[in-house]
Amino acid sequence: MENIYKPYLMTVESTRDEAPGVTTLKLKFQNDEERKTFFSKYKVGQFGEYSLFGAGECTFCVASPPTRQDYIECTFRKAGRVTGALQEVNVGDTIGFRGPYGNWFPLEQWKGKNLLFIAGGIALPPMRAVIWNCLDLRDWFKDITILYGARTVPDLVYKQELAEWTARPDVKVVQTVDPGCDVTDWKCQIGFVPTVLDQITPNPDSTIALICGPPIMIKFTFPVLKKYKFEDKDIYTTLENRMKCGLGKCGRCNVANVYVCKEGPVFTFTQLAKLPPEY
């Protein structure tokens, strides 16, 4: 029988510091048949389990899109033993990876629509995979707007890619940082994400909104979208922070009768409205 916990062996091709305590790893499959197997199944929004032998395993999204099949990338903040160990790996080292797990963002259903991405802090990585997927399929969609905020300027991740997206004529990018931080040489917005979203007056007509961020950000962003008449079915988020084993075996991802590992991590707000507040 197949061992469902057996990871793919991945070679670290590059490492990049994104922000204080935040790292991106670029990983390549050591076995090309395993790479083909993974990409035959992977859809944007799914997540994986990353392991370092002797340290353990942890869960976060695949931060690169399925349209780019030579590698995968992951971005994570140092939060414990495993993520701390993963930040110490070097180019050429081997780590483990298993996945993809969970459901995904239904891009094909969004053809011909506008897209509004709203992200805060370290929650941009799950959105980054969707953003690149949509930009690689740019003719599928109409207007694309990216609203991204962080506590301070150094806390912004993917700074180079934010500059690249900003320079594109077919994307509108709005960046913001929290009031009260050092904004020396900062030329973008100052304000909390929900406030800035209100200022840009988003148009709900034929628009899909994707939100990912700290719970407090989502709590105050959702009413702004409702103010502008976005329907719950057109608002998506990901609960990847609820993931544990990836297989629905350990039970640590469940909210009421929902196992997020199996029925998520992608949910509409119509679906979330049926869950208890602790999600």
N, C-alpha and C positions, 0 to 999 in steps of 0.2 A: 504494500500500500504506500501511496505517496505520503511523505512526511510534510504536513501542512505548516510546520514551524521551521522548515529548512530554508535558510536565506540564500539568495543569490550572492555570489562573491563579487564585490565591486572594487575597482582600483580608484584611488583618489587622484584625479587628474589635475585639479587645482583647488586652492582655498582662497577665500577673499573675505576680508573684514568689511562688514557693511556699516556698522555702528558700534558704539561701546557694548561689548558682550555679545554681538550678533555676527554670525559667520555664515558664509555660503560655501558649500562643497559641490564641486562638479565631479560626478562619478561615472565611470564607464564599466559596462559589464565585461567580466573576464571571459565569459562564454557567449559566443555570438548567437547560438541557438536560444539561450535564455533571454538574450536581448530581444530577439524576434518574438519569443513567447510573451514577454512582458508587453511589448508595444502592440501586439495583436489584441490585447485586452484593455490597455490603459486608456482612460478618458479623463478629460480635465476636471479637476475637483476631487479626484480620488486621492488616497493617502497611502503611506507606507510605514514600515517598521525598520528603523535603522539601528544596527547593533555594532558594537565593538567588542571583540573577544576579550573576556576577562573583566569587562566593565558592565555590560548589560545591554538593554534594548530600550528604545524610546520611539515615540510616535509623532510624526508631523507630516505635512502635505508634501506632495511632489511639486516643487516650485517651478518646474519647466513644463512646457506644453507637449502634447503627443505629436505635434507637427514637427518636432525636432527629435529625431530618433537615434542619434549617435550617442546620447548621454542622458542622464537625469541630473537635476540639481535639487538641493535642499537648503533651506535657510532656517536657522534656529538661534535662539537666545540661550546662553549658558544659564541653566536653572538647577542643575543637580549633578550627580556623579557621571551619568552617561553623556549628557551634553557637554560637560566639562572635559571629559575624555575625548569626545569627538572634535572639540576645538583644538586639541593638541596633535591631531594627526598631521602627517606630512604627505607631500606629493609622492605617489608610488605606494603608499600604504594600502592595505586591504581592510575593508569593512564589510559588514553584512547588510543586506537589504531584502525585505520581502514585501510583496504587494503585486498589483494594486488592490486596494480594499475600498469598499463602500460604493455609494452611487456617485453621480456626477452632474455637472451643469449641462442642461439640455440645449446646447448651442444650435442644433438644427431647428429647434422650435423657435429660435429667436431670429431666424433669417428675415431680413427686411425691417428689423426694428432698430431703435436707438438703444444704446447701452450707457448706463450711468454706474460707474464704479466708485464706491465710497469705502475708504479704508483708513485705519488708524494704527500708527506705530508698527509693531512687529506683525500685525495682521495683513500687511501688504503681500507677503509671499503667496498665500493661496490665491489672491487676486492677480498677482503677477503672472501666474500660469495661465489664467483665463485671458488676461489682457494680451499676452503674446499669442495665444491661440487665436483670438479674435483678429489681431493685427495680421497674423499669417493668413487669415481667411478674410481679409479686409472687405472684399466685395460682397460678402454676405450681409453686412450691416450698414446702417445709415450713420448717424452721428455717434461718436464715442467720446465720453467725458470721463475724466479721472479726477476725483477729489481725494487728496491724500493729506493727512495731517499727522504730526508727531508732537511730543511734549517740547522738544527743543530741536534746533537745526541739526546738531550732531546725531540725534536719534532717528533722523530720516534714513531709511534703507534704500538701496538701489539708486543712489544719487546719480550715477552715470546714466542709468536707464531713464530716470525721470527727466534728465536733460535731453535724452534722445527722443522721448515721447513728446516733450514740449516743443522740440524743433520740427516735429512732423506737422504738415498742414492739415492732415485728416484726423487729428486728435486734439481735444481741448484738455489741458492739464491745469488744475488748480491745486497749489500746495499751500499749506498753512502750518503754523506752529502756535503753541499755546501762548496766551498773553502772559507777560511778565518774564519771559526768557530772554536771553541775550540775542538780539536780532541785528548785530553788527553786520553790515553788508548784505542783509537779507532783503530781497526785492519782491517777495511774494506776500501772501496774506498773513495776517495775525488774527487768530481767533480760534475758538473750538470748532471742531468739524461740523456739528449740527448748526451752529450759528452761520458759518460760511456757506453751508448748503442752502440755508434760508436766503442768504444774500444773492446767490446765483439763480434763484427762482427756477428750479428744475421743472421741465415740461413733462407731464405724465403721458402725453399722447404717444402711443406706440413705443413706450420706453420700458425697458427692463432695468431695475435697480438691483445692484449687488452690494451688500454691506458685509464688511468683516472688520472687527475691531474689539476693543475692550467692552465688556458688558455695559458699562456706564455710557460709552459712546453710542452703542446701539439703542440703549434705552431712550436717549434724547434725540437720536436721529430719526427713529421710526415715526414719531409724531410730526416731524417736519414733512416727511414724505406723505403722510396722511393729509396734512394741511393742503398739499398740492394735488390731492385726489389720486395718488397712486393706489392701485388695488393690491390687496395682500398677495394675490396670486402672482403678481408681477415683481414682487420683492423677494430676493433670494439671500440666504446667508449660509455659512458653513459652521458646523459645531465640531470641528476637528479637535478642539481642546478636550472634548469628552472621550476621545478614543483611547483605548488601552491595548488590548491584545490584537485588535484588528479583525477578529473572527467571531465575536459575540460569544466567546466561551467563558471569559472570566466574570462577566456580569457587571463590570465596573462602569460600563458606558450607558447602562440603562436609565431611562427617565420614564417613570410610570411603566407602561407596557411596551415602550419603544427601546430597541437596542440600536443605539446610534451607529455602532460599528457596521451593522447590517442594513439599517434603513436610512442612514445618513452617509456622510456628514452634511450633505446638501439638503436644505429644507427651504420651502417657501414660508412666508409668514402666515399663510393660511394653515399650513401644517403645524407651525409652532404655536398657534393660538389654541390648539387642542392639547398642548402639553402643560404640565404644572409649572409654576414660576421658577423652580429650581433648575430648569434647563440652562 
